[in-house]
Amino acid sequence: MNHRPGARILRQTGMFAVLLMLCFGIGVVGCGGGGGSSATVTAPTITAQPTSQTASVETTVSMGVAASGSGLSYQWYKDTVAISGATGATYSITGAATTDSGTYYVIVTNSAGSVQSNSVTLTVSATTGSGTVTVQ
């Protein structure tokens, strides 16, 4: 039987051998699920955190995060509850209401792991305003 360097036979029964492959680096044939090269995916890192803000009712409020990594997905939360449809690097509220006040954060995920942003506070005051508040 032909063995690759770095392989150890753990158990051999008849024509079958179980090999423990010691894989290091990228592109080792037989490592990572099949021949050819494979890229190493690292867990995401947040490079710019969202910030707390105050806004008036009926304004547009945006909060965002910047993260590094590949294959990133985002999920925003308000007061520990996932916000339906809030799955981008930026979350916007059009026509903010006082009920939008709360604590927000985002979890950034990829196949290697996840990271949670800092929690930030959004305070929406009852004073009517106009325009857009954008903080990142």
C-alpha positions as CSV (number, residue, x, y, z in Angstrom):
1,M,0.0,0.0,0.0
2,N,1.3,3.4,-0.9
3,H,1.1,6.0,1.9
4,R,1.7,9.7,1.8
5,P,4.3,11.4,4.0
6,G,2.7,12.4,7.2
7,A,0.1,9.6,7.2
8,R,-0.2,7.1,9.9
9,I,-2.0,3.7,9.7
10,L,-4.4,3.5,12.6
11,R,-6.0,0.2,11.7
12,Q,-5.8,-2.1,8.8
13,T,-8.4,-4.8,8.1
14,G,-8.2,-6.8,4.9
15,M,-8.0,-4.3,1.9
16,F,-9.1,-1.3,3.9
17,A,-6.9,1.0,5.8
18,V,-7.9,3.9,8.0
19,L,-5.4,6.7,7.6
20,L,-5.0,9.8,9.8
21,M,-3.8,12.5,7.5
22,L,-1.8,15.3,9.1
23,C,-2.7,18.3,7.0
24,F,-1.0,21.6,7.1
25,G,-1.2,24.6,4.7
26,I,-3.4,25.0,1.6
27,G,-3.7,22.8,-1.3
28,V,-2.7,19.5,0.2
29,V,-4.2,16.7,-1.9
30,G,-6.6,14.6,0.2
31,C,-7.1,17.2,2.9
32,G,-10.2,19.3,3.3
33,G,-12.6,17.0,1.5
34,G,-10.9,16.2,-1.8
35,G,-8.0,17.0,-4.0
36,G,-7.0,20.3,-5.3
37,S,-6.5,23.5,-3.4
38,S,-8.8,24.8,-0.7
39,A,-8.8,28.2,0.9
40,T,-8.7,28.6,4.7
41,V,-11.7,30.5,5.9
42,T,-11.2,32.6,9.1
43,A,-13.9,33.7,11.5
44,P,-15.2,37.3,10.8
45,T,-13.7,40.3,12.5
46,I,-15.6,43.5,13.1
47,T,-13.5,46.4,11.9
48,A,-16.0,49.3,12.6
49,Q,-18.6,49.1,15.3
50,P,-22.1,50.6,15.2
51,T,-22.6,53.6,17.5
52,S,-25.4,54.8,19.8
53,Q,-27.6,57.6,18.5
54,T,-30.5,59.8,19.2
55,A,-33.1,60.7,16.6
56,S,-36.5,62.4,16.3
57,V,-39.7,60.6,15.3
58,E,-40.4,60.3,11.6
59,T,-36.8,60.4,10.6
60,T,-34.7,57.7,8.9
61,V,-32.2,56.1,11.2
62,S,-29.3,53.9,9.9
63,M,-26.8,51.9,11.8
64,G,-24.0,49.9,10.3
65,V,-21.1,47.6,10.9
66,A,-18.0,46.9,8.9
67,A,-16.4,43.4,9.0
68,S,-13.7,41.4,7.4
69,G,-13.9,37.8,6.2
70,S,-15.4,35.9,3.4
71,G,-18.9,34.7,2.9
72,L,-20.3,37.0,5.6
73,S,-23.9,37.0,6.7
74,Y,-25.5,39.5,9.1
75,Q,-28.4,39.4,11.5
76,W,-29.5,42.5,13.5
77,Y,-31.2,42.3,16.9
78,K,-33.3,44.7,18.9
79,D,-33.4,44.0,22.7
80,T,-32.1,40.4,22.0
81,V,-34.8,39.6,19.4
82,A,-33.8,39.0,15.8
83,I,-35.2,41.7,13.5
84,S,-37.0,40.0,10.5
85,G,-35.3,40.9,7.2
86,A,-32.4,42.8,8.9
87,T,-29.6,40.8,7.2
88,G,-27.2,43.3,5.8
89,A,-24.2,45.3,7.0
90,T,-26.5,48.3,7.5
91,Y,-29.9,48.4,9.2
92,S,-32.3,51.3,8.5
93,I,-35.5,52.4,10.0
94,T,-37.7,54.7,7.9
95,G,-40.1,56.9,9.8
96,A,-38.7,56.1,13.3
97,A,-41.1,55.9,16.2
98,T,-40.5,56.0,19.9
99,T,-41.2,52.3,20.0
100,D,-38.0,51.8,17.9
101,S,-35.9,53.0,20.9
102,G,-33.9,50.2,22.4
103,T,-30.6,48.3,22.3
104,Y,-29.3,47.0,19.0
105,Y,-26.5,44.8,17.9
106,V,-25.5,42.6,14.9
107,I,-24.0,39.1,14.7
108,V,-21.7,38.6,11.7
109,T,-21.3,34.9,10.7
110,N,-19.5,32.8,8.2
111,S,-18.6,29.1,8.0
112,A,-15.7,29.6,10.4
113,G,-17.6,31.3,13.2
114,S,-19.4,34.4,14.3
115,V,-18.8,37.6,16.2
116,Q,-21.2,40.0,17.9
117,S,-20.9,43.8,17.7
118,N,-21.0,46.1,20.6
119,S,-24.6,46.8,21.8
120,V,-25.7,50.3,21.0
121,T,-28.6,52.4,22.1
122,L,-31.1,54.1,19.8
123,T,-33.2,56.7,21.5
124,V,-36.1,58.1,19.4
125,S,-37.6,61.3,20.9
126,A,-41.2,62.4,20.5
127,T,-40.0,65.7,18.9
128,T,-40.9,65.6,15.2
129,G,-37.9,66.0,12.9
130,S,-37.2,65.7,9.3
131,G,-34.3,64.2,7.5
132,T,-32.0,61.3,7.9
133,V,-29.6,60.3,10.8
134,T,-26.8,58.0,9.6
135,V,-24.1,56.8,12.0
136,Q,-21.6,54.1,11.3
